[in-house]
Structure formats: structure tokens, C-alpha cells
Amino acid sequence: MARGFRFGESGLRRRCERVAAGVPMPVPFEQERFLAGIAELRGRPIEVLPSSMDVACGLLVSTDTTDYILAPTHTTALHRQHIIFHEVAHLLCDHTGANLHGDDHPDERGGGVVLPGLSAELVRRVLGRSAYTDPQEREAELVATYLTQRSAGPAPRKYTDELKGLGEAFGGTSR
């Protein structure tokens, strides 16, 4: 069981906030700089590979030398970014994954459909979303949400004059 799951919901949220807050976030946000910072923090490269798999989620594959994130190409840029954050969250939280073939005895089929030509013996971890009720998936999703919020930058402090007037017209308060 990955660390942090003995806490209740509020403990999980606090842990996820701490994990996300501890990550270097380039301003303005650039994915390449963000991933380079994570790779430096972890001491190993991260490569994002486009995936045309017919799924709406990503996949994390770790070898002895590199972490690979497969991210779908058939989705919006914002959704793809969130998927990448989700897979990075698995790395940051030290989640463990399944054997590539779902058992303890990799065979000679290599990487199968996901990564053809990659020897199963090289793969240390494979993580893909199976269910949001899984504690590792919930934690990764929450960290990804906090990373998405941080990547957007700080919220504006004041309305422009036009927005202030519009907000007040609809009963809002200006900050």
C-alpha cells in the first residue's frame, strides 16, 4: 500500500496539497520545463509519448532508466495536460504498479501492444487508470487537480473596471 492511505479524506487532501505544492512550477507554465524540473527532482528522465490508443486516459511505464508517459492524442490540450499531471502524480507519490502482463512471470512477448519491442524484463512499473475508487488513483487524481490549478497561475486580485461593474450589476462584490 502506498504511503498516505491510512488517513481520512481530509488527511488525503492535505497530503496531496503538500505534494503538489512541493513541485517546481514554471511561470508561465510550459510542459517541457515542468517535466524537466520533475526529472531533475527524481534524478531520471521522463518522456511523454503520444498514444493513439482508444482510451481517455494515460499510462505510466517505468524502466530502470526512464519513466514514459503515454498520453492520448485524440483529446483536448487541457485534458491531455491533466492526464500528464496524473501520471506525474503517480511518480511523485511513489505509487507501485502492475507487471506488464498482470502476473509475476513476464513471458517472452516483450512489451505487447502498448510498447512493442520493449522487453518485459525492463519494465519495472506500469500504471494506468483502472478505477477512481483505487486509493492510488484517487491520490494521483487529486494531486493532478492541484497541479492543474497551480499551472494556471494565481487568480487575478482585482476586476478590471468593466468586469467590476458587471459583477456589481449582478450582485457580486468586487475584490
N, C-alpha and C positions, 0 to 999 in steps of 0.2 A: 504494500500500500504506500503510495507516495505521501510525503510529509504534508502535514497541514489538514488532513481529513478528519482528525479527531475533534475538530472544533465545530461549533454550530454554524448556522448561516452567517451570523454577524462576524464570527471569527474568520470564516472563509472570505468574506468581503474585505475585512481588514488585511488579511494576508495577501489577497490579490491586489489590493491598492498599493501595498508596500512593494510587491514585486514589480508592478508597472511603474511606480514612482522611482524605483532604483535603476531604471533603464535609461541610458543616454538617448535623448530625443533631439534630433537636429531641428533647428528653427531657421528658415522654414523647413517643413518636413520634406525629406527626399528618401525614398525607399532604399536606394543604394547606400547612402550614408548611414541610415538606420541599421541596415543589415551588417555593414562593415563594423559598426560600433558593437553590435551583439557578437559578431565573430571575434573581435578583439577581446571582448569581455570573457568569452568562453575559450579562447585560445585555439580555435579551429574554424575553417571556412564554412560558410553557408552559401549554397547555390539554390536559386529559385529556377525551377524548370517549368516551362509551360506544359499543361496537360490538356489533352482533348478528350479525356475520359468523360463519359456522360453522367457525371455526378456534380452536385453543387457544393462540394467540399474539397479540401486539400488533403495532402498526405505528407507525412514526415518520414523520411528514411534516413537513418544514421548508419554510417560505416565507421570503420576505425579511424578514418582521416577526415571525413567531410559529412556535414548534415545537408541533405537535399530536401527542399520543399517543393512538392508538385502542386501547382496552383492552376485551377481551370482557366481556360482562355475564353470560354463562352459565357462570361458573366460581366457585370459592370465593374468599373475600375475600383469603386468604393468597396464592393463586396469582395473582390479579389484581394484588396489590401487587408480587409478584416480576416480573410482566410489565412493570409501570410502571418498576421499578428497571432492568430490562433495557434498556428504551428510553431511559431517562435515561443509562444507561451508554454507549450509542452517542453521546449528546451530549457527555458528559464526556471520551470518548476521541477525539473529533473524527473519528468514522468517516464515510466518504462512502457514498452510496447510489446507487441506480439512478435513472435517469429514470423518470417515472411510467409511461411506455408501453414501457420496456425498450429504447429506441433513442435516438439523438441528435437525432431530429427530431420534437418533440412536434407532434401534429396539433391540429385544432380540436375534438376530443372533450371537452376540458375534463378534469375530474377523474375521469371514468369512474365505475366502480361504487363505489370507495372514498370519494371526496369529490365527489359530484355538484355541479356548479356552480362548482367551483374550477378556474380556468384553469390549464392545464398549464404555462404560462409563469411562473406564480407559484411553482410547486413547485421548490425547489432540491434537495431530498433526500427520498428515500423509502427507508426501511429496514424490512424485515420479515424474520423468520427464514426462511431457506431451508434451511440445513444447519448442524449444530453443528460440522462439520469446517471451515467457513469461519473464517479467523482472526479477523475482526471479530466474528462471532457467538460464538466461544469466549471472546474477551476480554470482550464485553458480558455474557455469562452468568456469568463468574467475578466481575466487578465487581458484578453484581446479587446474587450469592450473598453477597459480603462486605457489601453494603449491607443485605441482609435480616438478617444476623447483627447488624450494628450497630443496626438499628432495634428489635431485640428487647431491647436494653439489656444491661447487664452481667450475667454469670452470678451467681447467688447465691453468697456466700462461705461460708456455713455452712448445714448442715442444721438444720431445726427439730429439737427433741428427738425427735418421733415419727419423722421421716424418718431421723435419725441411727441410732436403734435398729433400724429396718427395714433400713437399709443394712448395719449391722454384723451383723444376723442372717443376711444373705445373703452375708457375706464381704467386703463393701465396707469401705472406710476412710472415716472422716469427715474433713472438711477443717477 
